[in-house]
Amino acid sequence: MKRILYLSFYFEPDLCAGSFRNSPLAKELARQAKGKAVIDVITTVPNRYSTFNTQAPAFEEHDNITVNRILIPKHNSGFTDQINSFKTYFFETYKIIKGKKYDMVFASSSRLFTAYLGYSIARKQRIPLYLDIRDIFIDTMQDVLKSKLLKTAVLPVLKQIEKKVFSYATHINLISGGFESYFEKYNKASYSSFSNGIDPEFLHLKPSNPVPNKEQYIITYAGNMGEGQGLHKIIPQAAKLLGDKYKFLVIGDGGVKQKLVNAITEAGLKNIELRDPVSRKELLDIYDQSDFLFLHLNDYKAFEKVLPSKIFELAAYDKPIVAGVAGFANRFIADNVPNRILFLPGDAEEMVKQLNAYVYENYFRADFLKNFTRENINANMAKSILSYLK
């Protein structure tokens, strides 16, 4: 029986894009590999948000798939916290696999660290490495790191790690078409572009009730509140311009949540409500009661290449989407998501101008649902992964 090592820092029941992508993909991979291979998933105990606690067993086994969850230190998503968390994940993974021989490694990575772990194991065991790249970490660090000293110290090291990892990989999947030009220099690997998709719970949503001219429309954002989302640069500014006709409901947690709290307090705004993260089941009900669904990325050069997984969640609804994104994501929404208000990151005035001119309607995006069902994407990606199992 062949054995595949499956590495993902996030896995169910954690609340984040990495978990939502990898939990169903690992199960589909195990289903297709039944009778041919065993899948060993090594992940972490749910840790995405310090304000969302949920229990998950340290070890699970179902048919031909096992899941090991590593307990990592408590953190608040800061840079140092993330390094410490990954160190624990790295060394504990090596303890778990001690004495085991694998036939291939699959690693799904947004911060390069998990990809590096996959590389170090695959290289030692001289086996194929299949990478699923969800973000270009060096691009992000060039924007996020503000200290020149830190950039000078960190970026050359990261570039060396990246070169080793991507030069060794047998196959690299790019989650966004915007990444393609960056990876042209790594031409040893074969490539695919299996994107994120729409999860089953978003496929059969009931139609929204027609919204008459309301006293107050609710604009809902749910997800991470990090530097990457830049919510503190758009929500307070837009809320001030919109006034009481609109209310922002912001659900989640993250490294720069306090910046948003401070901006709301300083402006004395009453039309923004903050809530801690909720389960996906609760979120479905909240989305159902909302009028607009909101998405925003910070105005960083790196984010012009990304394709946020949140798009696939929000576009499954028949509600209008308000999205402040640039580059590839902007073009993707323009081409695939009707009934949207689209503006560049941080441009509160343009967002408000479009909202004030918008005539409210609900629109069922049938073509989007047909083209981007996660189940179909996972089936094709699992088949691709297994094709490298020699």
Backbone hydrogen bonds, N-H to C=O, Kabsch-Sander energy under -0.5 kcal/mol:
donor,donor_aa,acceptor,acceptor_aa,energy
2,K,36,K,-2.1
4,I,38,V,-2.9
5,L,104,M,-2.3
6,Y,4,I,-0.6
6,Y,40,D,-3.2
7,L,5,L,-0.6
7,L,106,F,-3.1
8,S,6,Y,-0.5
8,S,42,I,-1.6
9,F,108,S,-0.6
14,D,11,F,-2.2
16,C,14,D,-0.9
20,F,16,C,-2.5
21,R,17,A,-2.1
22,N,18,G,-2.2
23,S,19,S,-2.4
25,L,21,R,-1.1
26,A,22,N,-2.5
27,K,23,S,-1.5
28,E,24,P,-2.3
29,L,25,L,-2.6
30,A,26,A,-2.3
31,R,27,K,-2.3
32,Q,28,E,-2.5
33,A,29,L,-1.8
34,K,30,A,-0.7
34,K,31,R,-0.8
36,K,33,A,-3.0
37,A,33,A,-2.7
38,V,2,K,-2.3
39,I,64,N,-3.1
40,D,4,I,-3.0
40,D,38,V,-0.6
41,V,39,I,-0.7
41,V,66,T,-3.2
42,I,6,Y,-2.6
43,T,41,V,-0.5
43,T,68,N,-3.0
44,T,9,F,-0.6
45,V,70,I,-2.7
52,F,49,Y,-1.3
53,N,51,T,-0.5
54,T,52,F,-0.5
60,E,67,V,-1.9
62,H,65,I,-2.8
65,I,62,H,-2.3
66,T,39,I,-2.6
67,V,60,E,-2.5
68,N,41,V,-3.0
69,R,58,A,-3.0
69,R,67,V,-0.5
70,I,43,T,-2.2
70,I,68,N,-0.5
72,I,70,I,-0.6
82,Q,78,G,-2.4
83,I,79,F,-1.8
84,N,80,T,-2.3
85,S,81,D,-2.4
86,F,82,Q,-2.4
87,K,83,I,-2.3
88,T,84,N,-1.8
89,Y,85,S,-2.2
90,F,86,F,-3.3
91,F,87,K,-2.4
92,E,88,T,-2.4
93,T,89,Y,-1.9
94,Y,90,F,-1.6
95,K,91,F,-1.5
96,I,92,E,-2.1
97,I,93,T,-2.1
98,K,94,Y,-0.5
98,K,95,K,-0.6
100,K,97,I,-2.8
103,D,3,R,-3.1
104,M,3,R,-0.9
105,V,128,P,-2.3
106,F,5,L,-3.2
107,A,130,Y,-2.3
108,S,7,L,-2.5
109,S,107,A,-0.6
109,S,132,D,-2.9
113,F,111,R,-0.9
116,Y,112,L,-2.5
117,L,113,F,-2.3
118,G,114,T,-2.4
119,Y,115,A,-2.5
120,S,116,Y,-2.7
121,I,117,L,-1.9
122,A,118,G,-2.8
123,R,119,Y,-2.9
124,K,120,S,-1.5
125,Q,121,I,-2.3
126,R,122,A,-0.8
127,I,122,A,-2.1
130,Y,105,V,-2.9
131,L,129,L,-0.6
131,L,171,H,-2.8
132,D,107,A,-2.8
133,I,131,L,-0.6
133,I,173,N,-3.0
134,R,109,S,-3.0
134,R,132,D,-0.7
135,D,109,S,-0.7
137,F,135,D,-0.9
140,T,136,I,-1.9
141,M,137,F,-2.7
142,Q,138,I,-2.2
143,D,139,D,-1.1
143,D,140,T,-0.6
144,V,140,T,-2.9
145,L,141,M,-2.5
151,K,147,S,-2.4
152,T,148,K,-2.7
153,A,149,L,-1.8
154,V,150,L,-3.1
155,L,151,K,-2.0
158,L,154,V,-2.3
159,K,155,L,-2.5
160,Q,156,P,-1.7
161,I,157,V,-2.2
162,E,158,L,-3.0
163,K,159,K,-2.3
164,K,160,Q,-2.0
165,V,161,I,-2.6
166,F,162,E,-2.9
167,S,163,K,-1.7
168,Y,164,K,-1.3
169,A,165,V,-1.7
170,T,129,L,-2.1
171,H,129,L,-1.7
172,I,190,S,-2.6
173,N,131,L,-3.5
174,L,172,I,-0.5
174,L,192,S,-2.6
175,I,133,I,-2.1
175,I,173,N,-0.6
178,G,305,K,-0.5
179,F,176,S,-1.7
180,E,177,G,-1.1
182,Y,179,F,-0.7
183,F,179,F,-1.3
184,E,181,S,-0.9
185,K,182,Y,-0.6
186,Y,183,F,-1.6
187,N,185,K,-1.0
190,S,170,T,-2.0
192,S,172,I,-1.6
195,S,193,S,-0.8
198,I,372,F,-2.9
199,D,197,G,-0.5
202,F,199,D,-2.2
203,L,200,P,-1.8
204,H,200,P,-0.5
214,K,212,P,-1.1
217,Y,245,K,-2.8
219,I,217,Y,-0.5
219,I,247,K,-3.1
220,T,218,I,-0.6
220,T,292,F,-2.6
221,Y,249,L,-2.8
223,G,251,I,-2.5
225,M,253,D,-2.1
229,Q,226,G,-0.8
230,G,226,G,-1.5
233,K,230,G,-1.8
234,I,231,L,-1.4
235,I,231,L,-2.3
238,A,234,I,-2.7
239,A,235,I,-2.8
240,K,236,P,-2.0
241,L,237,Q,-1.6
242,L,238,A,-2.5
243,G,239,A,-2.0
245,K,242,L,-0.7
246,Y,243,G,-1.5
247,K,217,Y,-2.9
248,F,271,N,-2.9
249,L,219,I,-2.8
249,L,247,K,-0.5
250,V,248,F,-0.6
250,V,273,E,-3.3
251,I,221,Y,-3.1
251,I,249,L,-0.6
252,G,275,R,-2.4
253,D,223,G,-0.6
256,V,225,M,-2.0
257,K,254,G,-1.5
259,K,256,V,-0.7
260,L,256,V,-1.1
261,V,257,K,-2.4
262,N,258,Q,-2.9
263,A,259,K,-2.1
264,I,260,L,-2.3
265,T,261,V,-2.4
266,E,262,N,-2.8
267,A,263,A,-1.6
268,G,264,I,-0.8
268,G,265,T,-0.8
269,L,264,I,-1.9
273,E,248,F,-3.2
275,R,250,V,-2.7
283,L,279,S,-2.3
284,L,280,R,-2.1
285,D,281,K,-1.2
286,I,282,E,-2.0
287,Y,283,L,-3.1
288,D,284,L,-1.9
289,Q,285,D,-1.2
289,Q,286,I,-0.5
290,S,286,I,-0.5
290,S,287,Y,-1.3
291,D,218,I,-2.2
292,F,218,I,-2.5
293,L,320,P,-2.0
294,F,220,T,-3.1
295,L,322,V,-2.4
297,L,324,G,-2.2
298,N,228,G,-3.2
300,Y,298,N,-2.0
303,F,300,Y,-0.8
304,E,301,K,-1.6
305,K,302,A,-1.5
311,I,308,P,-1.3
312,F,309,S,-1.1
313,E,309,S,-1.0
314,L,310,K,-2.5
315,A,311,I,-2.6
316,A,313,E,-0.6
317,Y,314,L,-1.6
321,I,339,N,-1.4
322,V,293,L,-3.0
323,A,321,I,-0.6
323,A,341,I,-3.0
324,G,295,L,-2.6
325,V,323,A,-0.8
325,V,343,F,-1.2
328,F,304,E,-3.3
329,A,306,V,-0.6
329,A,326,A,-0.8
330,N,326,A,-1.0
331,R,327,G,-2.0
332,F,328,F,-2.7
333,I,329,A,-2.4
334,A,330,N,-2.3
335,D,331,R,-2.1
336,N,332,F,-2.1
337,V,333,I,-2.6
341,I,321,I,-3.3
342,L,340,R,-0.6
343,F,323,A,-2.4
347,D,344,L,-2.0
348,A,346,G,-1.8
351,M,347,D,-2.1
352,V,348,A,-2.7
353,K,349,E,-2.4
354,Q,350,E,-2.2
355,L,351,M,-2.3
356,N,352,V,-2.7
357,A,353,K,-1.2
358,Y,354,Q,-0.9
358,Y,355,L,-0.6
360,Y,358,Y,-0.7
363,Y,318,D,-2.5
365,R,363,Y,-0.6
366,A,364,F,-1.5
369,L,365,R,-2.0
370,K,366,A,-2.0
371,N,367,D,-2.2
372,F,368,F,-1.9
374,R,198,I,-2.3
375,E,198,I,-0.5
376,N,373,T,-0.5
377,I,373,T,-1.9
378,N,374,R,-3.3
379,A,375,E,-1.9
380,N,376,N,-2.0
381,M,377,I,-2.4
382,A,378,N,-3.0
383,K,379,A,-1.7
384,S,380,N,-1.8
385,I,381,M,-2.6
386,L,382,A,-2.5
387,S,383,K,-1.1
388,Y,385,I,-1.8
389,L,386,L,-1.6
390,K,388,Y,-1.2
